[in-house]
Amino acid sequence: MRSRHSFVMRSTAPDARHRLPVVRLGALLAISALVISACTGGGSGSPGASSSDGGDGGAAGGYPDQNITFVVPFSAGGPTDTVTRLIAEPMSEALGQQIVVQNVEGAGGTVAAGEVSQAAADGYTVLMHHIGMSTAPALYSDLPYDPLEDFKTVGLVTEVPMTFIANNDFEPNTFEELIAYVTENADTVTYAHAGIGAASQLCGLLFQSAIGVTLTEVPYEGTGPALTDLVGGQVDFMCDQTTNTSGQIQAGEVKAYAVTTPDRVASLPDIPTTEEAGLPEVQVGVWHGLYVPADTPDEVVEALTAALQVALEDQGVIDQLAELGAAPVSLDRATPEAHSAYLEEQIGVWGPIIEEAGVSAD
């Protein structure tokens, strides 16, 4: 019985292994809840409705001179919300103003992104988004914004690897055995993921394309219920972020086959990489980045980037991420230029894969 999801979908991933590009995604997704109370707040009203008392914003000088709103496209306590709150405290200290975290849910993050794209371009409304910023153009036919044209990038934030896991009763015991078993039993194997366009689905699409199979996909409304059914044996296997799966792996509640990065994860040293296990094509992770509306003055972006870099060197941030198998990006990637180039690259990577798989969020 699969009462936790609304439907079962069969992907139409291409059969030819040689058509899959080698993909390495930088970080993201997504981190189990940490409470950073100094910089949180419910935030009311729409994004961009900052309580400006006058002045000319921070653009002409003195930025910031009021609270800054960080808009999160997903629910409080989720991975993107958590990483936002984690960096908000040191960024707030560096900027000298409080950062208020506001959660604006809906349509895979596109509601929040659309609203921020139309917000006042004064640096007081900042979007935190993950890999979904690069997949939305292929998933939504009527996207209300252009990720490359309607935003300025501030910098990348995190890099989070993913893990292939299965319920303990699933027959394969190694990643090599998993590939062989799935290939031979593609018609009966079920692959769980956290919903259309989620990183866990994208990882599955890469896996299916790499080995030339089409599996029955079982989408859920989030990682939590997918993991619950996986542990309970209702579905066979999935691929999700280390920050979501490390606890179950370390507790022995699931089988772990491989991590999706070139190097092993320090917190899971016994799990081989997909490259070590013979499938280097499947290298995928979740990344997060900060965005502001396109007309935001460059000096404001520079101030936000400088504060972000301070946060990424904060030992508390580094330590808490390390506990969850994640890490900040290097400072050369936490820049507008590197972030913009990476976003454009990722849109180019995921567009063809999603379209060939026949996946749509409409």
VOTITI-749117 format. One line per field, with one value per residue: residue number from 1; residue in one letter; x, z, y of N, C-alpha, C in turn. Coordinates in steps of 0.02 Angstrom, whole numbers. Atoms other than C-alpha are relative to their C-alpha. Example, Ala and Ser with C-alpha at 12.3 -4.5 7.8 and 13.67 -1.06 7.14 Angstrom:
<gubas>
seq = [1:2]
type = [A:S]
n_c1 = [45:-42]
n_c3 = [0:-3]
n_c2 = [-59:-59]
ca_c1 = [615:684]
ca_c3 = [390:357]
ca_c2 = [-225:-53]
c_c1 = [45:-39]
c_c3 = [0:37]
c_c2 = [60:55]
</gubas>
This chain:
<gubas>
seq = [1:2:3:4:5:6:7:8:9:10:11:12:13:14:15:16:17:18:19:20:21:22:23:24:25:26:27:28:29:30:31:32:33:34:35:36:37:38:39:40:41:42:43:44:45:46:47:48:49:50:51:52:53:54:55:56:57:58:59:60:61:62:63:64:65:66:67:68:69:70:71:72:73:74:75:76:77:78:79:80:81:82:83:84:85:86:87:88:89:90:91:92:93:94:95:96:97:98:99:100:101:102:103:104:105:106:107:108:109:110:111:112:113:114:115:116:117:118:119:120:121:122:123:124:125:126:127:128:129:130:131:132:133:134:135:136:137:138:139:140:141:142:143:144:145:146:147:148:149:150:151:152:153:154:155:156:157:158:159:160:161:162:163:164:165:166:167:168:169:170:171:172:173:174:175:176:177:178:179:180:181:182:183:184:185:186:187:188:189:190:191:192:193:194:195:196:197:198:199:200:201:202:203:204:205:206:207:208:209:210:211:212:213:214:215:216:217:218:219:220:221:222:223:224:225:226:227:228:229:230:231:232:233:234:235:236:237:238:239:240:241:242:243:244:245:246:247:248:249:250:251:252:253:254:255:256:257:258:259:260:261:262:263:264:265:266:267:268:269:270:271:272:273:274:275:276:277:278:279:280:281:282:283:284:285:286:287:288:289:290:291:292:293:294:295:296:297:298:299:300:301:302:303:304:305:306:307:308:309:310:311:312:313:314:315:316:317:318:319:320:321:322:323:324:325:326:327:328:329:330:331:332:333:334:335:336:337:338:339:340:341:342:343:344:345:346:347:348:349:350:351:352:353:354:355:356:357:358:359:360:361:362]
type = [M:R:S:R:H:S:F:V:M:R:S:T:A:P:D:A:R:H:R:L:P:V:V:R:L:G:A:L:L:A:I:S:A:L:V:I:S:A:C:T:G:G:G:S:G:S:P:G:A:S:S:S:D:G:G:D:G:G:A:A:G:G:Y:P:D:Q:N:I:T:F:V:V:P:F:S:A:G:G:P:T:D:T:V:T:R:L:I:A:E:P:M:S:E:A:L:G:Q:Q:I:V:V:Q:N:V:E:G:A:G:G:T:V:A:A:G:E:V:S:Q:A:A:A:D:G:Y:T:V:L:M:H:H:I:G:M:S:T:A:P:A:L:Y:S:D:L:P:Y:D:P:L:E:D:F:K:T:V:G:L:V:T:E:V:P:M:T:F:I:A:N:N:D:F:E:P:N:T:F:E:E:L:I:A:Y:V:T:E:N:A:D:T:V:T:Y:A:H:A:G:I:G:A:A:S:Q:L:C:G:L:L:F:Q:S:A:I:G:V:T:L:T:E:V:P:Y:E:G:T:G:P:A:L:T:D:L:V:G:G:Q:V:D:F:M:C:D:Q:T:T:N:T:S:G:Q:I:Q:A:G:E:V:K:A:Y:A:V:T:T:P:D:R:V:A:S:L:P:D:I:P:T:T:E:E:A:G:L:P:E:V:Q:V:G:V:W:H:G:L:Y:V:P:A:D:T:P:D:E:V:V:E:A:L:T:A:A:L:Q:V:A:L:E:D:Q:G:V:I:D:Q:L:A:E:L:G:A:A:P:V:S:L:D:R:A:T:P:E:A:H:S:A:Y:L:E:E:Q:I:G:V:W:G:P:I:I:E:E:A:G:V:S:A:D]
n_c1 = [42:-40:50:-29:-11:62:3:-61:-18:-55:-39:-18:-71:-28:-34:-71:-44:-48:30:1:-61:-29:27:-17:34:-20:39:42:55:51:-28:52:14:-40:37:-44:53:-17:17:62:60:52:8:69:7:-34:-70:-13:37:-42:26:-42:26:-22:-67:-1:-24:-70:-37:-41:-46:25:31:73:20:62:2:-2:41:-22:60:-12:58:26:27:-45:-26:-25:-70:-19:11:-53:-64:9:-7:-69:-44:30:-28:-63:10:31:-53:-44:36:22:73:33:27:64:13:71:15:53:2:43:-22:-70:-43:8:39:-46:-47:36:14:-63:-21:38:-8:-43:-69:-38:-42:34:36:-50:25:-42:30:-45:-8:62:-6:-25:45:66:16:20:56:60:7:20:-37:11:-64:-58:-52:-60:12:39:-35:-73:-24:-42:-52:20:-4:-15:-9:23:4:58:-14:47:18:57:24:-45:20:-14:-50:-70:-38:-51:23:-5:58:59:5:18:68:48:0:35:68:23:73:29:-35:29:-47:35:-33:36:48:-20:-52:-44:-66:3:24:-52:-50:29:0:-69:-14:36:-30:-67:1:45:62:56:26:60:-17:52:-11:30:0:-56:-45:20:44:-34:-44:41:22:-59:-19:53:2:52:-35:-63:-61:2:-62:15:-57:-30:29:64:-5:-54:26:25:-57:-40:41:12:69:1:-62:-31:-39:-52:10:0:-53:-63:-35:43:24:-36:44:21:-62:1:43:-38:30:27:-56:-34:44:7:49:-21:48:48:-28:52:9:47:-34:42:-29:39:19:37:29:-51:-21:-34:-65:-57:-32:41:-18:-67:6:29:-50:-51:29:5:-66:-13:39:-26:-62:17:-14:63:32:-40:7:68:7:-41:36:54:-28:1:-53:8:-40:-60:17:0:66:48:-4:51:-23:-2:69:36:-25:22:72:9:-22:47:60:-17:-6:62:53:7:14:70:43:-3:35:72:23:28:34:62]
n_c3 = [0:4:-16:-13:61:37:61:20:67:33:39:67:8:60:-9:18:-53:25:8:-64:-13:-66:-36:-70:-25:-65:-57:-27:-40:-46:-65:-50:-32:-53:-17:-8:-23:1:62:28:-11:44:61:24:62:58:4:24:-39:-56:-33:16:-28:40:28:69:-3:-15:63:7:-56:-64:2:-12:-56:-28:4:65:2:40:19:10:38:-28:-67:-57:-25:55:14:24:-57:-49:23:-2:-69:-22:22:-15:-59:14:49:-36:-38:47:31:-52:-2:-9:58:-14:47:18:40:50:32:57:68:5:-9:51:-26:-35:48:40:-40:-12:62:7:-60:6:12:-47:-43:-62:13:27:9:-6:38:10:68:36:41:66:31:11:69:36:-33:3:66:-6:-57:-3:-4:33:-52:21:18:-49:-64:-7:-46:-55:-10:-22:-73:-26:45:-37:40:-8:-13:21:-56:11:-61:-20:30:72:11:13:-58:22:55:60:0:12:72:34:-19:30:71:13:-29:7:2:-67:-50:-11:-20:-36:-1:-40:39:67:1:-59:14:-3:65:50:-9:29:73:22:-10:51:64:1:9:55:-22:-20:-62:-29:-49:-50:-28:-65:-15:-44:-16:-61:12:44:-43:-44:38:18:-59:-12:53:50:63:0:-12:18:-5:-32:-29:-60:-58:-14:-6:-43:-63:14:18:-60:-46:30:19:73:33:37:54:28:-1:70:10:16:-61:-53:-49:-62:-52:23:34:26:59:59:46:60:46:-23:12:71:35:-9:30:-50:-51:-8:-67:-7:-15:-17:15:-16:58:-9:63:50:0:-62:13:-8:-66:-48:10:-28:-72:-17:15:-52:-61:12:-6:-72:-28:22:-37:-71:-22:-20:61:27:-44:3:64:1:-37:43:63:49:-7:40:61:-4:9:70:28:-34:33:51:64:-1:-10:63:50:-20:13:72:16:-25:42:61:-15:-20:49:43:-38:-21:59:28:-47:3:-67:-1:-62:16]
n_c2 = [-60:-61:-50:-66:-37:-8:37:34:-22:33:-47:22:-15:29:64:3:-23:-48:-66:-35:-38:8:-56:-10:-59:-23:9:-10:11:-3:5:9:-64:-29:-61:-57:-44:-71:-34:24:-38:25:-39:-1:-36:30:-15:-67:-49:-18:-60:-58:-61:-57:8:24:69:-3:-4:-60:-5:22:66:-4:-41:29:73:32:60:57:38:72:24:62:-5:-8:63:41:-8:-67:-45:10:-29:-73:-23:14:-54:-65:-31:-35:-53:-55:-33:-34:-56:-46:-5:64:35:33:55:4:60:-11:66:9:15:18:-57:-52:-56:-46:-29:-49:-60:-36:-31:-62:-41:-59:19:-42:42:19:62:46:68:59:54:56:25:-13:-60:21:49:-28:-16:60:33:-42:-29:-71:-26:-72:-36:31:3:-34:-69:-37:0:-1:51:-25:49:67:6:67:57:58:62:42:71:51:42:46:31:54:64:-1:53:-19:-22:-47:-41:41:45:-41:-13:63:19:-46:13:62:-2:-69:-4:9:-41:-66:-52:-53:-66:-49:-39:-20:-51:3:27:73:24:-12:52:61:-6:12:71:38:-14:28:72:16:32:-42:27:-30:-51:-11:-67:-17:-71:-12:55:35:58:49:39:42:59:39:39:49:51:-12:-14:36:-39:-70:-38:-65:-36:28:-34:32:73:23:29:68:42:14:40:65:7:9:18:-55:28:-44:-72:-22:-48:32:19:26:-48:12:28:67:20:68:4:-18:-48:31:12:60:58:14:-41:-69:-46:-23:-43:-50:-25:-56:-63:-58:-64:-59:-41:-62:-22:-15:-70:-16:-31:44:-8:37:70:10:3:65:51:-4:29:72:30:2:55:65:13:4:67:32:23:56:59:27:32:61:52:25:24:-53:-49:-60:-2:-40:-70:-20:15:-43:-65:-7:25:73:23:-9:48:67:4:8:67:49:-3:37:72:33:-8:59:61:-2:4:67:45:-12:-22:-67:-18:-36]
ca_c1 = [0:65:-53:72:85:-43:10:137:231:337:478:528:715:817:892:1062:1194:1309:1184:1200:1321:1440:1360:1432:1317:1375:1288:1130:992:967:1002:903:829:943:869:963:854:950:899:729:560:393:386:215:151:225:410:481:361:506:467:557:536:611:781:833:855:1037:1082:1147:1236:1219:1158:1087:994:845:799:833:709:775:635:634:525:487:417:496:607:645:817:819:745:879:1028:955:943:1115:1201:1082:1161:1340:1278:1170:1320:1426:1293:1243:1058:935:892:711:674:507:437:334:283:208:239:410:483:421:295:429:551:420:376:557:592:460:514:598:776:854:940:810:726:842:795:876:845:918:946:764:817:902:767:613:630:614:482:361:295:234:369:334:519:682:815:954:871:763:891:1067:1163:1248:1345:1332:1316:1321:1372:1282:1312:1176:1164:1083:988:861:752:841:742:791:897:1053:1190:1315:1299:1359:1225:1097:1136:1124:963:876:927:855:697:656:471:447:571:501:601:543:575:518:412:418:578:653:838:794:696:836:961:844:830:1019:1031:898:976:1149:1099:966:808:637:576:411:436:340:330:295:261:433:579:505:360:469:597:461:392:566:612:443:472:332:457:624:757:793:931:931:1046:1166:1088:923:989:1141:1037:949:1112:1207:1062:1059:880:923:1052:1174:1255:1352:1376:1361:1521:1698:1762:1693:1594:1689:1538:1504:1680:1632:1514:1597:1570:1470:1633:1718:1568:1576:1449:1542:1402:1295:1372:1238:1210:1108:1168:1096:1124:1066:977:912:803:895:901:983:1135:1302:1367:1222:1259:1441:1391:1284:1422:1549:1432:1400:1586:1603:1466:1546:1707:1616:1675:1503:1430:1571:1554:1365:1371:1509:1404:1274:1394:1392:1510:1511:1569:1742:1748:1788:1616:1529:1535:1407:1513:1541:1360:1291:1403:1354:1169:1180:1278:1153:1004:1092:1125:953:844:880:876:706:632:693:623:453:439:330:269:124]
ca_c3 = [0:-45:45:64:-117:-243:-398:-477:-629:-753:-818:-1000:-977:-1136:-1162:-1228:-1094:-1207:-1219:-1035:-1000:-854:-724:-564:-471:-332:-178:-101:-29:100:278:427:540:646:742:722:829:817:639:619:607:534:414:357:196:26:-11:-34:90:201:327:239:333:199:129:-37:13:30:-150:-134:30:201:144:241:356:397:414:266:216:156:60:67:-63:51:222:388:456:284:207:116:266:377:271:258:445:467:364:417:587:532:380:494:604:453:381:547:520:567:434:438:359:268:200:39:-19:-183:-354:-321:-269:-419:-320:-208:-350:-455:-313:-274:-457:-445:-276:-249:-314:-158:-76:61:-20:-54:-121:-62:-188:-226:-382:-428:-497:-640:-671:-668:-849:-911:-785:-805:-974:-910:-788:-725:-725:-815:-693:-796:-842:-693:-553:-504:-421:-253:-232:-207:-29:-2:-84:-26:-95:-114:-68:-148:-14:-5:122:218:133:-42:-118:-183:-55:-157:-288:-422:-370:-369:-550:-604:-507:-569:-747:-737:-641:-708:-727:-542:-452:-375:-356:-227:-233:-148:-291:-470:-497:-328:-322:-275:-438:-540:-466:-515:-693:-709:-640:-758:-907:-861:-855:-991:-895:-858:-680:-592:-499:-338:-301:-125:-53:22:79:250:192:55:184:299:165:112:288:300:139:37:-96:-148:-162:-184:-195:-76:10:145:262:247:248:362:518:442:369:533:629:510:458:272:155:84:-84:-143:-129:-285:-272:-335:-156:-10:123:286:394:291:255:218:76:-96:-227:-384:-481:-374:-399:-587:-631:-643:-750:-595:-498:-429:-278:-215:-217:-144:-195:-155:-280:-288:-418:-579:-556:-385:-382:-397:-235:-141:-218:-169:11:16:-65:62:205:127:118:302:343:242:341:508:608:680:505:447:599:589:404:430:557:420:283:197:174:120:-57:-83:-81:-266:-298:-176:-301:-422:-572:-523:-468:-630:-738:-638:-649:-837:-849:-744:-845:-998:-914:-842:-981:-1104:-969:-903:-1076:-1139:-982:-1017:-843:-817:-664:-757]
ca_c2 = [0:172:287:429:480:533:440:325:387:295:402:394:408:379:207:255:268:368:510:555:698:679:789:857:971:1077:1083:1086:1025:1022:1001:941:1073:1181:1326:1488:1598:1760:1792:1714:1792:1748:1893:1948:2018:1987:1977:2149:2229:2282:2417:2558:2720:2827:2861:2791:2609:2565:2596:2774:2745:2670:2501:2417:2533:2421:2237:2124:1989:1821:1734:1543:1455:1308:1270:1316:1178:1107:1095:1262:1351:1275:1324:1499:1518:1443:1578:1717:1744:1778:1876:1982:2019:2064:2180:2258:2229:2092:1964:1905:1736:1728:1564:1581:1407:1350:1273:1203:1369:1466:1569:1642:1666:1754:1872:1913:1948:2086:2154:2321:2309:2385:2236:2215:2065:1918:1746:1586:1447:1277:1172:1207:1375:1282:1151:1263:1324:1144:1091:1238:1294:1463:1515:1693:1741:1706:1643:1722:1887:1933:1910:1955:1816:1848:1686:1499:1437:1248:1087:932:755:625:441:290:194:52:-34:-171:-309:-256:-394:-302:-270:-168:-33:-152:-276:-136:-93:-276:-307:-151:-188:-364:-315:-143:-183:-220:-106:54:214:341:528:687:754:817:914:869:827:649:632:710:588:446:512:514:338:270:356:295:112:121:74:147:124:150:313:344:531:594:765:784:678:636:527:449:395:331:217:165:111:23:-74:5:61:-13:121:307:436:584:707:652:780:687:509:505:471:320:255:269:191:42:77:72:-2:124:91:244:431:536:638:604:593:495:588:609:567:409:346:166:208:207:340:305:322:191:78:93:227:393:467:485:628:741:849:994:1173:1332:1512:1688:1803:1981:2068:2109:2299:2290:2407:2320:2396:2318:2148:2170:2203:2046:1943:2004:1957:1786:1753:1798:1674:1534:1554:1555:1405:1373:1361:1247:1133:1116:1078:950:857:833:779:948:1095:1276:1308:1380:1569:1578:1502:1620:1763:1835:1788:1606:1586:1658:1549:1394:1433:1451:1289:1195:1257:1189:1022:988:1055:913:779:833:856:687:605:679:757:910:1003:1086]
c_c1 = [44:-46:30:12:-63:-3:67:14:56:37:13:72:27:39:75:43:46:-29:1:64:25:-19:28:-34:30:-59:-72:-50:-9:1:-55:-3:48:-35:50:-45:17:-25:-65:-56:-52:-5:-72:-4:39:73:10:-37:39:-24:47:-32:18:70:-6:21:73:41:47:49:-32:-35:38:-15:-67:5:0:-42:31:-62:21:-61:-34:-16:54:22:26:72:21:-10:58:66:-5:12:71:47:-25:33:67:-7:-31:52:46:-32:-24:-74:-30:-23:-62:-12:-75:-10:-60:-3:-43:36:75:49:-11:-44:45:48:-33:-13:64:24:-34:7:43:73:47:43:-33:-44:47:-31:55:-34:52:4:-62:2:22:-46:-68:-14:-22:-63:-66:-4:-15:33:-6:64:52:57:63:-10:-31:32:73:20:46:59:-29:15:24:11:-15:-4:-65:21:-54:-13:-60:-25:42:-19:13:61:71:34:56:-27:4:-58:-65:-10:-24:-72:-52:-5:-42:-73:-32:-76:-32:32:-34:54:-39:37:-47:-46:29:50:46:67:0:-29:54:56:-25:0:70:18:-33:31:68:1:-51:-63:-53:-34:-68:21:-59:13:-38:-1:54:40:-24:-45:32:46:-39:-23:58:21:-52:-7:-54:29:71:61:-10:70:-16:63:25:-31:-68:7:53:-25:-24:57:39:-38:-13:-71:-8:66:26:48:58:-18:15:52:65:38:-50:-18:31:-43:-25:59:-1:-42:39:-35:-29:56:38:-40:-16:-51:16:-48:-47:37:-47:-6:-50:39:-52:37:-47:-10:-34:-30:53:26:34:69:58:32:-39:15:68:-2:-28:51:54:-25:-7:68:22:-36:29:67:-12:8:-62:-38:35:-12:-69:-13:38:-34:-53:26:1:57:-18:39:63:-17:1:-66:-54:6:-56:20:-1:-70:-39:21:-25:-74:-14:20:-51:-67:12:5:-68:-56:-9:-18:-73:-47:0:-34:-75:-30:-24:-34:-65:-61]
c_c3 = [0:13:5:-62:-41:-64:-12:-72:-27:-41:-69:-14:-62:14:-8:54:-25:-8:64:10:70:39:71:24:66:45:5:35:54:67:53:47:56:17:13:20:-8:-62:-29:14:-48:-65:-23:-62:-55:2:-29:40:63:29:-11:26:-42:-23:-69:-3:20:-61:-2:57:63:-1:45:59:30:-7:-72:3:-47:-14:-16:-35:28:74:53:25:-54:-15:-21:55:50:-21:-1:70:26:-20:20:59:-14:-54:32:39:-46:-30:51:2:9:-67:22:-53:-11:-47:-45:-42:-64:-65:-6:7:-49:23:33:-49:-43:38:13:-63:-11:59:-14:-5:43:48:65:-9:-38:-3:14:-38:-11:-74:-43:-43:-71:-36:-18:-73:-41:28:-9:-68:2:61:2:5:-40:50:-18:-11:57:69:-10:51:52:12:19:74:22:-56:39:-44:14:9:-31:59:-18:66:14:-29:-74:-14:-11:64:-17:-58:-66:-5:-12:-75:-37:15:-33:-75:-18:21:-6:3:69:54:5:27:31:-7:32:-40:-67:4:60:-19:0:-65:-53:5:-30:-76:-28:4:-54:-69:-7:-13:-52:20:12:60:17:55:47:32:65:6:52:16:60:-13:-47:41:46:-35:-22:58:13:-54:-52:-69:6:15:-21:5:31:35:64:63:18:17:49:64:-9:-18:63:51:-28:-23:-75:-23:-37:-52:-24:13:-69:-14:-16:60:51:50:68:54:-18:-36:-31:-63:-61:-41:-60:-51:20:-16:-74:-38:8:-31:51:56:6:73:1:19:15:-19:18:-62:24:-66:-46:3:64:-15:16:69:55:-5:30:75:23:-12:54:65:-7:10:73:31:-18:33:75:25:23:-59:-28:42:-6:-67:-2:37:-43:-68:-55:13:-37:-66:13:-16:-73:-35:32:-26:-52:-66:-3:5:-66:-53:16:-13:-74:-23:19:-38:-64:10:10:-50:-45:37:20:-60:-31:45:-1:66:-5:67:-14:18]
c_c2 = [62:60:70:41:-2:-40:-34:20:-42:52:-29:18:-33:-63:4:30:56:70:41:40:-16:62:1:63:20:2:14:-16:-20:-30:-6:59:18:66:55:59:73:36:-23:48:-23:39:-2:42:-33:15:69:53:17:66:58:63:61:-11:-30:-72:4:16:60:7:-24:-66:-48:44:-22:-76:-24:-63:-52:-43:-72:-29:-62:9:9:-69:-46:17:70:51:-6:31:76:27:-10:56:69:34:34:54:61:40:40:63:52:12:-70:-27:-39:-53:-7:-60:13:-64:2:-14:-10:57:56:58:51:33:53:64:40:34:67:47:61:-21:42:-40:-21:-62:-46:-70:-51:-57:-54:-18:13:62:-19:-49:29:17:-61:-31:39:35:74:31:77:42:-38:-1:40:75:41:3:18:-53:33:-47:-67:-8:-69:-50:-64:-62:-38:-72:-43:-46:-43:-26:-63:-67:-3:-44:23:26:49:40:-38:-49:37:12:-63:-19:45:-11:-62:2:69:6:-3:44:69:48:58:66:50:45:21:57:0:-31:-76:-29:9:-52:-66:2:-13:-74:-42:10:-33:-75:-23:-37:53:-32:31:48:12:68:11:76:14:-63:-41:-60:-51:-44:-46:-63:-44:-45:-55:-52:10:16:-29:43:72:29:67:26:-33:31:-29:-74:-25:-33:-71:-48:-21:-42:-70:-12:-11:-28:60:-29:44:72:27:54:-36:-25:-27:55:-17:-32:-70:-33:-69:-7:22:54:-37:-14:-62:-63:-10:40:74:51:30:36:60:20:57:62:54:64:57:44:64:21:30:72:22:30:-47:6:-35:-75:-14:-4:-67:-56:-1:-31:-75:-33:-3:-60:-68:-17:-4:-72:-37:-27:-61:-63:-31:-34:-67:-57:-34:-23:52:48:63:-6:40:73:23:-17:42:71:5:-31:-76:-28:6:-50:-70:-9:-11:-70:-53:0:-39:-74:-32:7:-61:-63:-3:-8:-70:-51:9:22:72:13:38:-41]
</gubas>
